[in-house]
Amino acid sequence: MIKVAGLSKSFGSITAVRNVDLHVEKREIFGLVGPDGAGKTTLMRMICGLITPDRGEITLFGKSLAHIEKLKENLGYMPQRFSLYGDLTVMENIYFFGAMYNLDRKIITQRADEILELTSLIQFKDRLADKLSGGMKQKLALTCALVTRPDLLILDEPTYGVDPESRKEFWKILYRLNREGKTILVSTPYMDEAELCTKIAFIDRGRIVDTDSPAKMKEKFPYRILELRGALSDPSIIKDVPGVLDTYFYGDKFHLVIDNFHGCQERVVEGLGETGVSIESIKEIPPSMEDVFVSLAQKEEVV
Ligand SMILES: Nc1ncnc2c1ncn2[C@@H]1O[C@H](COP(=O)(O)OP(=O)(O)OP(=O)(O)O)[C@@H](O)[C@H]1O
Protein backbone atom coordinates (compact mmCIF):
# COMPACT_ATOMS: atom_id res chain seq x y z
CA MET A 1 0.00 0.00 0.00
CA ILE A 2 2.83 2.38 0.94
CA LYS A 3 6.44 1.89 -0.08
CA VAL A 4 9.05 4.42 0.86
CA ALA A 5 12.70 4.05 -0.10
CA GLY A 6 15.66 6.21 0.86
CA LEU A 7 13.50 9.18 1.83
CA SER A 8 15.26 12.25 3.24
CA LYS A 9 14.20 15.79 4.05
CA SER A 10 16.11 18.66 5.61
CA PHE A 11 14.97 22.10 6.70
CA GLY A 12 18.11 24.25 6.60
CA SER A 13 20.58 22.59 8.94
CA ILE A 14 17.92 20.30 10.50
CA THR A 15 17.58 16.86 8.96
CA ALA A 16 13.98 15.93 9.82
CA VAL A 17 13.92 12.60 7.94
CA ARG A 18 17.05 10.57 7.13
CA ASN A 19 17.18 7.85 4.52
CA VAL A 20 13.91 6.22 5.59
CA ASP A 21 12.62 2.94 4.15
CA LEU A 22 9.07 1.97 5.04
CA HIS A 23 6.71 -0.70 3.84
CA VAL A 24 3.05 -0.62 4.86
CA GLU A 25 0.96 -3.57 3.73
CA LYS A 26 -2.70 -3.38 2.83
CA ARG A 27 -5.03 -3.58 5.88
CA GLU A 28 -2.28 -2.93 8.38
CA ILE A 29 -2.60 -0.52 11.30
CA PHE A 30 0.94 0.74 11.03
CA GLY A 31 2.22 2.93 13.84
CA LEU A 32 4.95 5.52 13.48
CA VAL A 33 6.12 5.79 17.03
CA GLY A 34 8.60 8.29 18.36
CA PRO A 35 9.16 11.32 20.57
CA ASP A 36 8.35 14.93 19.67
CA GLY A 37 10.50 16.18 16.84
CA ALA A 38 11.42 12.67 15.67
CA GLY A 39 10.26 13.39 12.11
CA LYS A 40 6.84 11.69 12.09
CA THR A 41 4.91 14.67 10.70
CA THR A 42 7.49 15.39 8.00
CA LEU A 43 7.48 11.75 6.89
CA MET A 44 3.67 11.62 6.77
CA ARG A 45 3.41 14.89 4.87
CA MET A 46 5.84 13.60 2.26
CA ILE A 47 3.77 10.42 1.89
CA CYS A 48 0.66 12.59 1.39
CA GLY A 49 2.46 14.61 -1.28
CA LEU A 50 2.34 17.82 0.78
CA ILE A 51 6.12 18.20 1.12
CA THR A 52 8.64 17.36 -1.59
CA PRO A 53 11.42 15.07 -0.39
CA ASP A 54 15.06 15.99 -0.98
CA ARG A 55 15.76 12.37 -1.92
CA GLY A 56 13.95 9.07 -2.16
CA GLU A 57 10.98 7.32 -3.70
CA ILE A 58 7.35 7.06 -2.56
CA THR A 59 4.98 4.49 -4.02
CA LEU A 60 1.29 4.47 -3.06
CA PHE A 61 -1.24 1.89 -4.26
CA GLY A 62 1.51 0.44 -6.46
CA LYS A 63 2.17 3.71 -8.31
CA SER A 64 4.85 6.33 -7.95
CA LEU A 65 3.42 9.27 -5.98
CA ALA A 66 4.42 11.63 -8.77
CA HIS A 67 2.07 9.81 -11.18
CA ILE A 68 -1.05 9.59 -9.03
CA GLU A 69 -3.71 12.00 -10.21
CA LYS A 70 -6.67 11.22 -7.99
CA LEU A 71 -4.65 10.66 -4.85
CA LYS A 72 -6.76 12.92 -2.66
CA GLU A 73 -9.94 10.86 -3.03
CA ASN A 74 -8.21 7.68 -1.97
CA LEU A 75 -6.21 9.06 0.90
CA GLY A 76 -7.70 10.53 4.07
CA TYR A 77 -5.20 12.71 5.92
CA MET A 78 -5.79 14.00 9.40
CA PRO A 79 -3.10 16.52 10.30
CA GLN A 80 -1.92 17.02 13.87
CA ARG A 81 -3.71 20.33 14.21
CA PHE A 82 -6.77 19.78 12.13
CA SER A 83 -8.58 23.05 11.46
CA LEU A 84 -12.27 22.85 12.16
CA TYR A 85 -14.49 25.88 11.88
CA GLY A 86 -15.60 26.55 15.43
CA ASP A 87 -18.53 28.72 14.39
CA LEU A 88 -19.88 26.03 12.06
CA THR A 89 -21.81 22.99 13.26
CA VAL A 90 -20.56 19.44 12.99
CA MET A 91 -22.61 18.89 9.84
CA GLU A 92 -21.59 22.23 8.30
CA ASN A 93 -17.92 21.36 8.82
CA ILE A 94 -18.48 18.06 7.02
CA TYR A 95 -20.28 19.80 4.12
CA PHE A 96 -17.45 22.29 3.88
CA PHE A 97 -14.85 19.54 3.81
CA GLY A 98 -16.77 17.42 1.30
CA ALA A 99 -17.28 20.43 -0.96
CA MET A 100 -13.51 20.88 -1.17
CA TYR A 101 -13.46 17.49 -2.87
CA ASN A 102 -16.32 18.49 -5.16
CA LEU A 103 -18.63 15.95 -3.57
CA ASP A 104 -22.32 16.31 -4.18
CA ARG A 105 -24.28 17.55 -1.10
CA LYS A 106 -26.59 14.53 -1.21
CA ILE A 107 -23.63 12.16 -1.19
CA ILE A 108 -21.99 14.04 1.67
CA THR A 109 -25.21 13.84 3.73
CA GLN A 110 -25.54 10.13 3.12
CA ARG A 111 -21.91 9.38 3.95
CA ALA A 112 -21.87 11.74 6.95
CA ASP A 113 -24.80 9.90 8.52
CA GLU A 114 -22.93 6.61 8.25
CA ILE A 115 -19.67 7.95 9.61
CA LEU A 116 -21.27 10.02 12.37
CA GLU A 117 -23.03 6.85 13.49
CA LEU A 118 -19.70 5.05 13.56
CA THR A 119 -17.98 7.85 15.48
CA SER A 120 -21.00 8.29 17.83
CA LEU A 121 -21.34 11.94 16.86
CA ILE A 122 -24.74 11.54 15.26
CA GLN A 123 -26.64 13.21 18.11
CA PHE A 124 -24.24 16.19 17.96
CA LYS A 125 -24.81 16.94 14.28
CA ASP A 126 -26.09 20.44 14.97
CA ARG A 127 -23.63 21.38 17.68
CA LEU A 128 -21.07 24.09 16.96
CA ALA A 129 -17.57 22.60 16.61
CA ASP A 130 -16.33 25.02 19.27
CA LYS A 131 -18.73 23.44 21.76
CA LEU A 132 -17.37 19.91 21.30
CA SER A 133 -15.00 18.27 23.77
CA GLY A 134 -11.39 17.60 22.70
CA GLY A 135 -12.13 13.94 21.97
CA MET A 136 -15.22 14.84 19.95
CA LYS A 137 -13.28 17.38 17.90
CA GLN A 138 -10.78 14.65 16.98
CA LYS A 139 -13.65 12.37 15.99
CA LEU A 140 -15.08 15.11 13.81
CA ALA A 141 -11.67 15.58 12.19
CA LEU A 142 -11.61 11.84 11.48
CA THR A 143 -15.15 12.03 10.10
CA CYS A 144 -14.03 14.75 7.69
CA ALA A 145 -11.02 12.66 6.61
CA LEU A 146 -13.39 9.75 5.89
CA VAL A 147 -15.90 11.62 3.77
CA THR A 148 -14.16 10.74 0.51
CA ARG A 149 -14.25 7.05 1.53
CA PRO A 150 -10.49 6.62 1.23
CA ASP A 151 -8.81 3.19 1.35
CA LEU A 152 -5.81 4.66 3.12
CA LEU A 153 -5.94 6.80 6.25
CA ILE A 154 -2.93 8.79 7.40
CA LEU A 155 -3.47 10.12 10.90
CA ASP A 156 -0.91 12.36 12.57
CA GLU A 157 -1.06 11.98 16.36
CA PRO A 158 -4.87 11.91 16.25
CA THR A 159 -5.27 11.47 20.00
CA TYR A 160 -2.67 13.99 21.14
CA GLY A 161 -3.89 15.80 24.25
CA VAL A 162 -7.10 13.78 24.40
CA ASP A 163 -8.22 12.16 27.68
CA PRO A 164 -7.53 8.41 28.12
CA GLU A 165 -11.18 7.37 27.81
CA SER A 166 -11.64 9.24 24.51
CA ARG A 167 -8.34 7.81 23.27
CA LYS A 168 -9.67 4.30 23.86
CA GLU A 169 -12.89 5.16 22.03
CA PHE A 170 -10.95 6.63 19.13
CA TRP A 171 -8.91 3.44 18.80
CA LYS A 172 -12.07 1.33 18.81
CA ILE A 173 -13.18 3.33 15.78
CA LEU A 174 -9.81 2.77 14.10
CA TYR A 175 -10.15 -0.97 14.67
CA ARG A 176 -13.61 -0.92 13.15
CA LEU A 177 -12.43 0.99 10.11
CA ASN A 178 -9.56 -1.47 9.76
CA ARG A 179 -11.96 -4.43 9.95
CA GLU A 180 -13.94 -2.78 7.17
CA GLY A 181 -10.81 -2.82 5.00
CA LYS A 182 -9.00 0.44 5.58
CA THR A 183 -5.23 0.63 5.83
CA ILE A 184 -4.12 3.00 8.56
CA LEU A 185 -0.81 4.77 9.05
CA VAL A 186 -0.94 6.49 12.42
CA SER A 187 1.68 8.36 14.39
CA THR A 188 1.75 8.42 18.17
CA PRO A 189 4.02 9.33 21.03
CA TYR A 190 2.02 6.99 23.33
CA MET A 191 3.38 3.52 24.03
CA ASP A 192 -0.03 2.05 24.90
CA GLU A 193 -1.18 3.04 21.41
CA ALA A 194 1.95 1.50 19.88
CA GLU A 195 0.80 -1.82 21.38
CA LEU A 196 -2.47 -1.55 19.47
CA CYS A 197 -0.83 -1.43 16.04
CA THR A 198 -0.28 -4.51 13.89
CA LYS A 199 3.19 -3.22 13.08
CA ILE A 200 5.28 -0.30 14.25
CA ALA A 201 8.29 1.64 13.12
CA PHE A 202 10.17 3.37 15.87
CA ILE A 203 11.49 6.70 14.61
CA ASP A 204 14.07 8.76 16.41
CA ARG A 205 15.89 11.84 15.13
CA GLY A 206 14.67 11.22 11.62
CA ARG A 207 15.78 7.59 11.43
CA ILE A 208 13.74 4.42 11.58
CA VAL A 209 15.45 2.49 14.33
CA ASP A 210 13.41 -0.71 14.11
CA THR A 211 10.27 -2.04 12.43
CA ASP A 212 8.29 -5.03 13.64
CA SER A 213 5.09 -6.12 15.34
CA PRO A 214 4.83 -4.95 18.98
CA ALA A 215 5.00 -8.58 20.17
CA LYS A 216 8.15 -9.28 18.12
CA MET A 217 9.79 -6.08 19.33
CA LYS A 218 9.34 -7.21 22.91
CA GLU A 219 10.48 -10.73 22.08
CA LYS A 220 13.70 -9.38 20.54
CA PHE A 221 14.49 -7.27 23.59
CA PRO A 222 17.94 -8.53 24.61
CA TYR A 223 17.83 -7.59 28.32
CA ARG A 224 15.74 -8.39 31.39
CA ILE A 225 13.83 -5.94 33.53
CA LEU A 226 13.67 -5.62 37.32
CA GLU A 227 10.87 -3.52 38.73
CA LEU A 228 11.73 -1.78 41.96
CA ARG A 229 9.52 0.04 44.43
CA GLY A 230 11.21 1.93 47.17
CA ALA A 231 12.09 5.26 48.75
CA LEU A 232 14.71 6.03 46.16
CA SER A 233 15.04 9.59 44.93
CA ASP A 234 17.94 9.08 42.53
CA PRO A 235 17.88 5.80 40.59
CA SER A 236 21.31 6.50 39.11
CA ILE A 237 22.95 5.23 42.30
CA ILE A 238 22.08 1.67 41.19
CA LYS A 239 23.76 2.13 37.83
CA ASP A 240 27.15 1.14 39.21
CA VAL A 241 25.90 -2.28 40.35
CA PRO A 242 27.49 -4.86 38.03
CA GLY A 243 24.89 -6.22 35.60
CA VAL A 244 22.70 -3.08 35.69
CA LEU A 245 22.77 -1.37 32.33
CA ASP A 246 20.28 1.40 32.97
CA THR A 247 17.68 2.66 35.47
CA TYR A 248 14.79 5.04 35.01
CA PHE A 249 11.54 6.19 36.60
CA TYR A 250 8.50 4.27 35.47
CA GLY A 251 5.40 5.88 36.96
CA ASP A 252 5.77 5.43 40.72
CA LYS A 253 8.38 2.67 40.27
CA PHE A 254 11.80 2.21 38.76
CA HIS A 255 12.87 -0.04 35.97
CA LEU A 256 16.32 -1.57 35.98
CA VAL A 257 17.64 -2.89 32.68
CA ILE A 258 19.79 -5.92 33.36
CA ASP A 259 22.33 -7.34 30.93
CA ASN A 260 23.74 -9.91 33.33
CA PHE A 261 20.96 -11.25 35.51
CA HIS A 262 23.01 -13.74 37.51
CA GLY A 263 23.01 -12.54 41.14
CA CYS A 264 22.07 -9.06 40.03
CA GLN A 265 18.90 -8.73 42.12
CA GLU A 266 20.86 -9.65 45.26
CA ARG A 267 23.58 -7.14 44.41
CA VAL A 268 20.99 -4.37 43.95
CA VAL A 269 19.30 -5.18 47.28
CA GLU A 270 22.68 -5.26 49.00
CA GLY A 271 23.88 -2.05 47.36
CA LEU A 272 20.73 -0.14 48.28
CA GLY A 273 20.81 -1.55 51.81
CA GLU A 274 24.28 -0.08 52.21
CA THR A 275 23.04 3.37 51.22
CA GLY A 276 20.10 3.11 53.67
CA VAL A 277 17.39 2.97 50.96
CA SER A 278 14.40 0.80 51.96
CA ILE A 279 13.00 -1.41 49.23
CA GLU A 280 9.25 -2.12 49.16
CA SER A 281 9.48 -4.73 46.45
CA ILE A 282 11.77 -5.91 43.68
CA LYS A 283 10.82 -8.44 41.01
CA GLU A 284 11.46 -9.39 37.43
CA ILE A 285 8.78 -8.33 34.96
CA PRO A 286 8.43 -8.78 31.20
CA PRO A 287 9.67 -5.78 29.19
CA SER A 288 7.03 -3.23 28.22
CA MET A 289 6.94 -1.38 24.92
CA GLU A 290 8.36 1.63 26.73
CA ASP A 291 11.36 -0.41 27.92
CA VAL A 292 11.99 -1.47 24.33
CA PHE A 293 11.84 2.12 23.10
CA VAL A 294 14.07 3.54 25.83
CA SER A 295 16.65 0.95 24.87
CA LEU A 296 16.31 1.58 21.13
CA ALA A 297 16.58 5.35 21.61
CA GLN A 298 19.73 4.92 23.66
CA LYS A 299 21.26 2.62 21.09
CA GLU A 300 20.67 5.40 18.56
CA GLU A 301 22.43 7.90 20.79
CA VAL A 302 25.54 5.73 20.84
CA VAL A 303 25.60 5.35 17.04
N1 LIG B 1 8.90 23.60 8.12
C1 LIG B 1 9.91 23.37 8.95
N2 LIG B 1 10.94 24.24 9.05
C2 LIG B 1 11.99 23.99 9.87
N3 LIG B 1 12.11 22.90 10.66
C3 LIG B 1 11.11 22.01 10.62
C4 LIG B 1 9.97 22.18 9.76
N4 LIG B 1 9.14 21.12 9.93
C5 LIG B 1 9.76 20.32 10.84
N5 LIG B 1 10.92 20.84 11.24
C6 LIG B 1 11.88 20.24 12.20
O1 LIG B 1 12.10 18.90 11.78
C7 LIG B 1 12.18 18.04 12.91
C8 LIG B 1 11.12 16.96 12.79
O2 LIG B 1 9.84 17.57 12.98
P1 LIG B 1 8.44 16.79 12.82
O3 LIG B 1 7.35 17.77 13.08
O4 LIG B 1 8.45 16.05 11.55
O5 LIG B 1 8.53 15.75 14.04
P2 LIG B 1 7.38 14.97 14.81
O6 LIG B 1 7.95 13.63 15.14
O7 LIG B 1 6.13 15.00 14.03
O8 LIG B 1 7.25 15.80 16.12
P3 LIG B 1 5.98 16.59 16.71
O9 LIG B 1 5.08 15.56 17.24
O10 LIG B 1 6.61 17.45 17.78
O11 LIG B 1 5.41 17.38 15.56
C9 LIG B 1 12.04 18.92 14.14
O12 LIG B 1 13.31 19.25 14.60
C10 LIG B 1 11.32 20.14 13.60
O13 LIG B 1 11.62 21.27 14.37
The ligand as an ORCA input file, in Angstrom:
! r2SCAN-3c Opt
* xyz 0 1
  N       8.896     23.603      8.125
  C       9.915     23.366      8.954
  N      10.938     24.236      9.049
  C      11.992     23.991      9.873
  N      12.106     22.897     10.659
  C      11.114     22.005     10.622
  C       9.967     22.183      9.765
  N       9.142     21.122      9.935
  C       9.760     20.323     10.842
  N      10.921     20.839     11.243
  C      11.880     20.239     12.202
  O      12.099     18.899     11.784
  C      12.181     18.037     12.914
  C      11.116     16.959     12.793
  O       9.837     17.568     12.983
  P       8.440     16.787     12.822
  O       7.345     17.770     13.078
  O       8.452     16.053     11.555
  O       8.532     15.748     14.036
  P       7.377     14.971     14.808
  O       7.950     13.629     15.144
  O       6.129     15.003     14.031
  O       7.246     15.799     16.122
  P       5.978     16.593     16.708
  O       5.082     15.561     17.242
  O       6.609     17.450     17.781
  O       5.409     17.378     15.561
  C      12.036     18.921     14.140
  O      13.312     19.246     14.603
  C      11.319     20.135     13.603
  O      11.622     21.273     14.375
*
